[in-house]
Amino acid sequence: MEQLDRITRDPAVMGGKACIRGMRVTVAMIVGQVGAGHSVDDILASYPYLEQEDVMQALRYAAWLAEEREVLLATA
């Protein structure tokens, strides 16, 4: 996996959740915004202290985590 230098984990920040550059913005928050239909531009407008690469690395990190874990889904 490529280096994700903008994703940080610190027990003193957001309970050790994966965050963006040590800020109180979690990867989950960004992924949740995308999942709710917000575009990258929408997210950047709402959080002007974020950069496009912050959002892209959050999505890459979430995709990597999803590959590492098996999640049981409801059957159709």
C-alpha positions in Angstrom: 0.0 0.0 0.0 1.2 3.5 -0.8 2.2 5.8 2.0 -0.7 7.5 3.7 1.2 10.4 5.3 -1.9 12.5 6.1 -3.6 9.8 8.1 -2.7 9.9 11.8 -3.7 8.1 15.0 -3.1 9.6 18.4 -4.8 8.3 21.6 -5.1 12.0 22.7 -7.0 13.0 19.5 -10.6 11.6 18.9 -9.9 8.6 21.1 -7.2 7.3 18.7 -9.4 7.1 15.7 -7.8 7.6 12.3 -7.7 11.3 11.6 -6.5 13.8 9.0 -3.1 15.4 9.8 -3.7 15.2 13.6 -6.8 17.3 13.4 -10.1 16.4 14.9 -11.5 15.3 11.6 -11.8 11.5 11.3 -11.5 9.3 8.2 -15.0 8.0 9.1 -16.4 11.5 9.0 -15.1 12.1 5.5 -16.2 8.7 4.3 -19.6 9.3 5.8 -19.9 12.6 3.9 -19.1 10.9 0.6 -21.5 8.1 1.4 -24.2 10.7 2.1 -23.8 12.0 -1.4 -21.5 14.9 -0.8 -18.8 15.6 -3.4 -15.1 16.3 -2.6 -15.8 19.9 -3.5 -18.7 20.0 -1.0 -16.5 18.6 1.7 -13.7 21.0 1.0 -16.2 23.9 1.1 -17.6 22.8 4.4 -14.1 22.2 5.9 -11.8 24.8 4.4 -8.8 23.6 6.4 -8.9 20.3 4.5 -7.1 19.8 1.2 -8.2 17.5 -1.7 -5.4 15.1 -0.9 -6.7 14.7 2.7 -10.0 13.5 1.3 -8.4 11.2 -1.3 -6.1 9.6 1.3 -9.1 9.1 3.7 -10.9 7.3 0.9 -7.9 5.2 0.1 -7.3 4.3 3.7 -11.0 3.3 4.1 -10.8 1.1 1.0 -7.6 -0.6 2.3 -9.4 -1.3 5.6 -12.4 -2.7 3.8 -10.1 -5.2 2.0 -8.5 -6.3 5.3 -11.7 -7.3 7.0 -14.5 -9.6 6.2 -17.9 -8.0 6.9 -21.0 -10.2 7.1 -23.8 -8.8 4.9 -27.4 -9.6 5.0 -28.5 -12.1 2.3 -31.0 -11.1 -0.3 
